[in-house]
Amino acid sequence: MKYESLDSILERAREILSAQENTLPKILLKEILTNSLKLKEEDLDTLDLKVINRAFRELRYAFKVFKPYRGIRKVSIFGSARLPEEDPHYQQTVKFARMLANEGFMVITGAASGIMKAGNEGAGKGKSFGVNILLPFEQSPNEFIVDDPKLMTFKYFFTRKLLFVMESCAIVLLPGGYGTHDEGFETLTLVQTEKASPRPVVLMDLPGESYWEEWDAFVKDQLLGRGFISREDISLYKIVYSAEEAIDEIKFFFSTYHSMRQVGDRHVIRLERELTDDNVDELNKSFKDVLEKGKFEKTYALPGEVNEPELLRMPRLVFSYNYKSAGRIRQLIDRINEMGRSLGDEV
C-alpha cells in the first residue's frame, strides 16, 4: 500500500476541517475525519480497527466505481453459483440479462459462476458490474467480468450486500441456496421496513417448475399464517416464469412511477406522466389508510428537491405518510402505474 507523506495528510485534513462552506457534503467529511481521529481515543482492538478500515476502503472504492453510472437503472441478479451452462435456468438468465441490457438497464451480479456468470454473459461487459466476495471456493470472477474495471472484490458480506441493494432499482432471484435466500429475505426486509426504496422483487422460475411456488407457500402458510407478516407484505414480491415476464414486471413498475423521496414531513412521488384529477380522487379514497393527515395532492418539484435538477421537470404527488405499511405503498405504486397505462391507452 502506498502511503502519503505526513505533510500531505495534514494539509488535506486542514482543508477539510477549515472549510467555511456549510453544505452537507462538507459537514459529513468533517464528521468522517473527526470519527477517524476518535478511534485512537477509544483504544479499540486491532481486529476492530481492521474491520473498520477494510469496510471503509471497500465502500469508498465501490462508490467511486458506481458513481459515473448512477443515472442508469441497474438490476441485481441472484441465484445458484453451482448451475452449469447447460442448465435451463442458466440459459434463461442469459436471455433475461441480454433483454435488460437492450432495454437500457445495467446488471449487477456476484461475479462468480452459475447464475452470476449467466447474468454477466447476457448483459455483456459494458452493461455489467461484478460485486465479488473473497471465499475459499466457488467465488473466482467469471470470464465475462474478470478484467473489467467495474469488478469489485469484497472481504465482508455486509459491505457487498449494501451495494447490491443501494445501487439497484430491482432485484431478481433465480433458484439457489442459502446465499440466494439470504439476499432475497434481506431485500424484502429492507423494503418492508422502508430502509430501502420501493422496487420490484422478482422470483423467476421456469414454466412448470415449483421452486418459488413452494417458497411462496411457506411464506403464506407460516409467516403470514402465524401473523409474522401482514397480508400487504405479499405484494412486495412477484413470481414469474419467463424472462419476458420478468422484464415486463420491471418495466411496468417504472412506467408511470419514477421514484419517491421524503422532503421535510412530506413524501413526494415523482411521475413520468401527470395523473388526472379523477385519478387523484380515486387514490384519496382507496389509499387513505396510508395518510397521516391531509390527502394526495398534485404538485411540481418542491424547493427541497433542487439537488436533483434532472428530475425537476416531472409532475409529482405529495402526501403525508403514516409509515404503517410498505406493502400498501407498493400497492399504491402499482395502482398509479395502472392509471398511467390507462392514460396511455386513451392517447
FENQUIPE-V725297 format. One record per pair of residues at least 4 apart in sequence whose C-alpha atoms are under 8 Angstrom apart, sorted by the first residue. I is the first residue (numbers start at 1). J is the second residue. If there is no record, write none. Layout:
BEGIN
<<I/J> <I/J>>
END
This chain:
BEGIN
<<4/8> <4/9> <5/9> <6/10> <7/11> <8/12> <9/13> <10/14> <11/15> <12/16> <13/17> <13/33> <14/18> <15/19> <16/26> <16/29> <16/30> <17/30> <19/26> <21/26> <22/26> <22/27> <23/27> <24/28> <25/29> <26/30> <27/31> <28/32> <29/33> <30/34> <31/35> <32/36> <33/37> <34/38> <35/39> <37/41> <38/42> <39/43> <39/44> <39/49> <40/44> <44/48> <44/49> <45/49> <46/50> <47/51> <48/52> <49/53> <50/54> <51/55> <52/56> <53/57> <54/58> <54/155> <55/59> <55/156> <55/159> <56/60> <57/61> <58/62> <58/154> <58/159> <59/63> <59/159> <60/64> <61/65> <62/66> <62/152> <62/163> <63/67> <64/68> <65/149> <65/150> <66/70> <66/150> <66/167> <70/167> <72/104> <72/105> <72/106> <73/104> <73/105> <73/106> <73/168> <73/169> <74/105> <74/106> <74/107> <74/108> <74/167> <74/168> <74/169> <74/170> <75/105> <75/106> <75/107> <75/108> <75/168> <75/169> <75/170> <75/171> <75/172> <76/107> <76/108> <76/109> <76/164> <76/165> <76/168> <76/170> <76/171> <76/172> <77/107> <77/108> <77/109> <77/115> <77/116> <77/119> <77/171> <77/172> <77/173> <77/174> <78/109> <78/110> <78/115> <78/116> <78/171> <78/172> <78/173> <78/174> <78/176> <78/180> <78/183> <79/114> <79/115> <79/116> <79/173> <79/174> <79/175> <79/176> <79/177> <79/179> <79/180> <80/114> <80/115> <80/116> <80/174> <80/175> <80/176> <80/177> <80/180> <81/112> <81/113> <81/114> <81/115> <81/116> <81/138> <81/176> <82/113> <82/114> <83/87> <83/89> <83/90> <83/113> <83/114> <83/115> <84/90> <84/114> <85/90> <85/91> <85/114> <85/118> <86/90> <86/91> <87/91> <88/92> <88/206> <89/93> <89/115> <89/174> <89/175> <89/205> <89/206> <90/94> <90/114> <90/115> <90/118> <91/95> <91/118> <92/96> <92/242> <92/243> <93/97> <93/115> <93/118> <93/119> <93/122> <93/243> <94/98> <94/118> <94/119> <94/120> <94/121> <94/122> <94/123> <95/99> <95/122> <95/243> <96/100> <96/119> <96/122> <96/243> <96/244> <96/246> <96/247> <97/101> <97/107> <97/118> <97/119> <97/120> <97/121> <97/122> <97/123> <98/102> <98/122> <98/123> <98/124> <99/103> <99/122> <99/123> <99/243> <99/247> <100/104> <100/105> <100/106> <100/107> <100/123> <100/247> <101/105> <101/106> <101/107> <101/123> <101/127> <105/127> <106/123> <106/127> <106/128> <106/129> <107/119> <107/120> <107/123> <107/127> <107/128> <107/129> <108/119> <108/120> <108/128> <108/129> <108/130> <108/131> <108/164> <108/168> <109/116> <109/117> <109/119> <109/120> <109/128> <109/129> <109/130> <109/131> <110/116> <110/130> <110/131> <110/132> <110/133> <111/116> <111/117> <111/120> <111/129> <111/130> <111/131> <111/132> <111/139> <111/140> <111/141> <111/142> <111/145> <111/146> <111/151> <112/116> <112/117> <112/132> <112/138> <112/139> <112/140> <112/141> <112/142> <113/117> <113/118> <113/138> <113/139> <113/140> <113/141> <113/142> <114/118> <115/119> <115/174> <116/120> <117/121> <117/142> <117/143> <117/144> <118/122> <119/123> <120/124> <120/125> <120/128> <120/129> <120/130> <120/144> <120/145> <121/125> <121/144> <123/127> <123/128> <124/128> <124/144> <125/129> <125/144> <125/145> <125/148> <128/145> <128/150> <129/145> <129/150> <129/151> <130/141> <130/145> <130/150> <130/151> <130/152> <131/151> <131/152> <131/153> <131/154> <131/160> <131/163> <131/164> <132/139> <132/140> <132/141> <132/151> <132/152> <132/153> <132/154> <132/160> <133/139> <133/153> <133/154> <133/155> <133/156> <133/157> <133/160> <134/139> <134/153> <134/154> <134/155> <134/156> <135/139> <141/145> <141/146> <142/146> <143/147> <145/150> <145/151> <146/151> <147/151> <154/159> <154/160> <156/160> <157/161> <158/162> <159/163> <160/164> <161/165> <161/183> <162/166> <163/167> <163/168> <164/168> <165/169> <165/171> <165/187> <165/196> <166/196> <169/199> <169/200> <170/199> <170/200> <170/201> <170/202> <170/250> <171/187> <171/199> <171/200> <171/201> <171/202> <172/201> <172/202> <172/203> <172/204> <173/180> <173/184> <173/201> <173/202> <173/203> <173/204> <174/180> <174/203> <174/204> <174/205> <175/180> <175/204> <175/205> <175/211> <175/212> <176/180> <176/181> <177/181> <178/182> <179/183> <180/184> <181/185> <182/186> <183/187> <184/188> <185/189> <186/190> <187/191> <187/196> <188/192> <188/201> <188/236> <188/237> <189/193> <190/194> <190/195> <190/196> <191/195> <191/196> <191/197> <191/198> <191/199> <191/236> <191/326> <192/233> <192/236> <192/325> <192/326> <192/327> <193/326> <194/198> <194/326> <197/260> <198/326> <198/329> <198/330> <199/253> <200/236> <200/237> <200/238> <200/249> <200/250> <200/253> <201/236> <201/237> <201/238> <202/237> <202/238> <202/239> <202/240> <202/246> <202/249> <203/212> <203/237> <203/238> <203/239> <203/240> <204/212> <204/239> <204/240> <204/241> <204/242> <204/243> <204/246> <205/209> <205/210> <205/211> <205/212> <205/239> <205/240> <205/241> <205/242> <206/241> <206/242> <207/241> <207/242> <210/214> <211/215> <212/216> <212/239> <213/217> <213/239> <214/218> <215/219> <216/220> <217/221> <218/222> <218/223> <219/223> <219/224> <220/224> <220/225> <220/234> <221/225> <221/226> <222/226> <223/227> <223/228> <223/229> <224/228> <224/229> <224/230> <224/231> <229/233> <230/234> <232/236> <232/325> <232/326> <232/327> <232/328> <233/325> <233/326> <233/327> <233/328> <234/327> <235/327> <235/328> <235/330> <235/331> <236/327> <236/330> <240/245> <240/246> <241/245> <241/246> <242/246> <243/247> <244/248> <245/249> <246/250> <247/251> <248/252> <249/253> <250/254> <251/255> <252/256> <252/337> <253/257> <253/333> <253/334> <253/337> <254/258> <254/337> <255/272> <255/337> <255/340> <255/341> <256/271> <256/272> <256/273> <256/336> <256/337> <256/340> <256/341> <257/269> <257/270> <257/271> <257/272> <257/333> <257/336> <257/337> <258/269> <258/270> <258/271> <258/272> <259/269> <259/270> <259/271> <260/267> <260/268> <260/269> <260/270> <261/267> <261/268> <261/269> <262/266> <262/267> <262/268> <263/267> <263/268> <263/302> <263/304> <263/305> <264/304> <265/320> <266/318> <266/319> <266/320> <266/321> <267/318> <267/319> <267/320> <267/321> <268/316> <268/317> <268/318> <268/319> <269/316> <269/317> <269/318> <270/311> <270/314> <270/315> <270/316> <270/317> <271/314> <271/315> <271/316> <271/317> <272/314> <272/315> <273/314> <273/315> <273/340> <274/315> <274/316> <275/279> <275/280> <275/339> <275/340> <276/280> <277/281> <278/282> <279/283> <279/339> <280/284> <280/296> <280/297> <280/298> <281/285> <282/286> <283/287> <283/288> <283/296> <283/332> <284/288> <284/295> <284/296> <287/291> <287/328> <287/332> <288/295> <290/321> <290/322> <290/323> <290/324> <290/325> <290/328> <290/329> <291/295> <291/319> <291/320> <291/321> <291/322> <292/320> <292/321> <292/322> <293/320> <293/321> <294/319> <294/320> <295/319> <295/320> <296/317> <296/318> <296/319> <296/320> <297/317> <297/318> <297/319> <298/315> <298/316> <298/317> <298/318> <299/315> <299/316> <299/317> <299/318> <300/312> <300/313> <300/314> <300/315> <300/316> <301/305> <301/306> <301/312> <301/313> <301/314> <301/315> <301/316> <302/306> <305/309> <305/312> <306/312> <308/312> <325/329> <326/330> <327/331> <328/332> <329/333> <330/334> <331/335> <332/336> <333/337> <334/338> <335/339> <336/340> <337/341> <338/342> <339/343> <340/344> <341/345> <342/346> <343/347>>
END
